[in-house]
Amino acid sequence: MRTVSRLLVLLSLLVAIAFAFGTWMISPTFAVAAAPNKLEIVRSPGLNTSNTVSHEVVLSTHLIQQLYQHTLSLPVAAADQLCPMYLIANYQLTFFHNSTSVLHVNAVNGECQPVAFSKSDVRTADSTFWKLLNQAQTIGVALNSGPKPFVFAVKT
C-alpha cells in the first residue's frame, strides 16, 4: 500500500513538472506568433500603372498588430472566382517579431483583391485591410534595397 501511494505521488510530481515545463516552453512561442513588432512592405506596380517599386519597414507596433490581426481574419476567397488580370499593385507583407518572420502574405490590389497566405490559403481583402496597409506605408521608413521593376523592351 505504501509503495502504491509513493508511486502515485511520484507520478503526480512528474505530471506537474511536465505541465510546468510544457507551459513554460510553449508560451514564448505563442507570444512570438501573436505579437509582431515589425512589418516589411515591398510594393511592385502592376503592368498597367506608372507607379514605382517601394520598400518600407514599419515599426509602429500598434498599427502592425492591427493589420496583422485583421489580415488573419480576412474571409476565405471563393475557390471558383475568376479574376481579370487588371492589377494596380502587388504587395509582399512580412510580419516579424524582432528578427523572426511570423507571417508572410502576398496581397494584390486589383479586381479580386486576393491575399495569399499560401497556394491553398487565399483570402479576400476588404476596405479596412487596404486602409491599414496605406497607413502602414505612409509611416514606413523607405529602404533602397527593394526589387527592381520589370521593364518591357520593344525592339523597333
N, C-alpha and C positions, 0 to 999 in steps of 0.2 A: 504494500500500500504506500509506504514511504517512497519507494522508487518511482511509482506512478505519479505521485504528486511532484516529485523533483523533476521528472520528465515534462510534466505539464508546465511547470514554472520555467524551465529551460526553453521549451517550445514557445511560450508566451513572450519571453525575453527576446528570442530570435526574431519572432514576427514583429515585435515593437522596433527592434533595431533595423530590420529590413524596411519597414514602413518609413521610419525616420530618415534613413539613408536614401530611399527612393524618392521621397518628397523633396529632400534637400537637392538631389541631383536633377530632378525634373523641373522644379520651379524656375531656376535661372534660364533654362532652355525655353520654357514657355514665355518668360518675360522678354527674352530677346525677340521672339516671333511676334509678340504683341506690342512692342514699343519701338518702332523705327524712329531714328532721330536724324536721319539724313536722307535726302532724295536727290537722285541724279536724273536729269531730264535731257534726252537727246531728241531733237526735233528735226525731221527731214521733210522738206516741202514735197507736195505732190507734183506730178509732171505738168499739170495744167495751172500751176500757180507760179508767181515770181518771187515768193518768199525765200529766205536763205536758211541754211542749216544753223541751228543754235544748240548750245550745250551748256546747261546750267546745273549748279548744285544749290540745293535749298537746305537751310539749317534751322528754319522755324519749326520747332518740334510740334507745336500745337497744330499748325496747318498741315504738316506732314502726316500726323496721326489722323486728322480729319479726312484727308484724301485717301490714306491707307484703308481706314475703316469703311469709307464709302465705296472704294474700289472692290473690297471684299464682298460688299452687299449688293453689287450690281446684279440685275436679273440675267439668267442664262439666255443666250441668243437662240432664236428659233433655228433648228437644225436644217430646215429646208428653205431658209431665207436666201434669195438671190440678190446680190448687191452689184450695182453698176460700178465700174472701175473709176468713177469720179472720186478723187480724194483731195482734200485740202492739205493735210499734213499727216505724217506718221510720227508717233511719239513712243520712245522707248523709256519706260519708267523703271528705275531700280531703287527700291527702298532698302536702306541699310540701318542696322543697329551698330553704331561705331563703324568698324570696317567689315562687318559680316552682312552679306546680302540676305535679306529677309524675303523679298518678293521681287520678281521681275515680270512686267507685263508690257505688251505692245498694244497701243491704242491708235486707231485710225479715225481721224476726223474726216468723214466723208458721208456718203449716203446712208450706210447702215450703222456706222459708228461702233464697230466691234472692239472689244478689249480682250485680247488673248492672253490667258494665263499659261496655256499650253495648246497643242493642236486639238486636244479633246475637251478643253475647258475654255469656251469663248462666251463672253458676257456682252451685254449691250450698254453702252454709255448713255447717261442722261444729262440733262442741263446742269445739275448740281456737280457732276463729275467734271464737266468742262469748265464750270465756274471756279472750282477749287484748283484745277490744273492751271488755269490762266492766272489765278492769284499766286500760285507757286512760281510760275515762270516770271511773273512781274518782280518778285522779291529775290529770285535766284541770282547767284553770282555767276557771271558768264565765264566759261572756260574756253580756251583756244584750241583744245585738242579734240574737237568734235569730228565726226566723219566728213569726208569731202562729198559735196553734192554730185550726183550723177548727171553728166552733161552729154546730150546727144550731139554728135557731129555729123553734119550732112556734107558730103563731098559734092561740089558743083563743077 
